[in-house]
Amino acid sequence: MMRFLGKLRGKGTLVCGDETIGPADYDLDGYTTRPGEVVASGELRMPPADLQRSFGRRDLRLLTSDGKVFHVRFSGKPSDSHADAAHVDVTEGLPPAKEWRH
């Protein structure tokens, strides 16, 4: 059973390997899917050109302004070359369930 944990919002920098792609804002909803497993999905906002350069790349990480490292992957396709937001999933680097707030 999936249980909603709360939201995480903030600013960070999207990187791929050793390459810095650019600044990003994130808005994530967190869930537990089974004991000890936390996943999140939500929106990543960044300049359209940087967002377009990110699609289809592996090893994307969001370095948050508060020191976390989220491993992200885009869960949709780029819809518009001028869009500044895309849907992402995060499966690594999230805080444990007890640290989320509604």
KESE-76340 format. One record per residue (C-alpha): residue in one letter; x, y, z. Coordinates in steps of 0.02 Angstrom, whole numbers, plus 50000, padded with zeros to 5 digits. Example, Ala and Ser with C-alpha at 12.3 -4.5 7.8 and 13.67 -1.06 7.14 Angstrom:
2
A506154977550390 S506844994750357 
END
This chain:
102
M500005000050000 M500665017149952 R500625030450088 F500835049150060 L502235056550166 G502235074850120 K503075087350006 L504855093249976 R505155109849889 G506725119349858 K508135124649744 G509625115349679 T510765111749532 L510495097949405 V512075088549358 C512485073849246 G514115065049287 D515395079049304 E514385091349198 T513345104949280 I511745107249180 G510995121749274 P509955128449419 A508275120349455 D506785121949571 Y505915106149630 D504225101749703 L504075083449753 D502755072449835 G503475058249940 Y502735040949967 T503195024750051 T502845009549944 R503394996650072 P504264997650241 G505905007150224 E505655011950041 V505345030250001 V505015036649825 A504505053749760 S503825061449603 G503465079149553 E504015093849451 L505725100549406 R505815118449340 M507305125649250 P507745136249098 P506995127948941 A508675125448854 D509395116649007 L507845106049024 Q507945100548842 R509795095948862 S509335084749010 F508045073348929 G508645055848889 R510205057148996 R510715044849128 D511525048249296 L510545064349326 R510705070749502 L509915085649586 L511075093549713 T509915102749831 S510345119049917 D510225110150086 G511515096950040 K510465082249980 V510825072549820 F509275065949731 H509465053749586 V508145059249461 R507445053049298 F506185061349185 S504565051549181 G503835060449030 K504395066248861 P504855084148818 S503225091748761 D503795108948707 S505515116048676 H504975131748769 A504335122548924 D505205126249087 A504485111649188 A504485092649175 H503915077949280 V505265068149371 D505395052849482 V506645051249625 T507135034449698 E508795037949784 G509395050949907 L507715054649988 P507535056850175 P506775042450275 A504885042150300 K504965048950478 E505785065150417 W504385070250298 R503025082450351 H501275084250279 
END
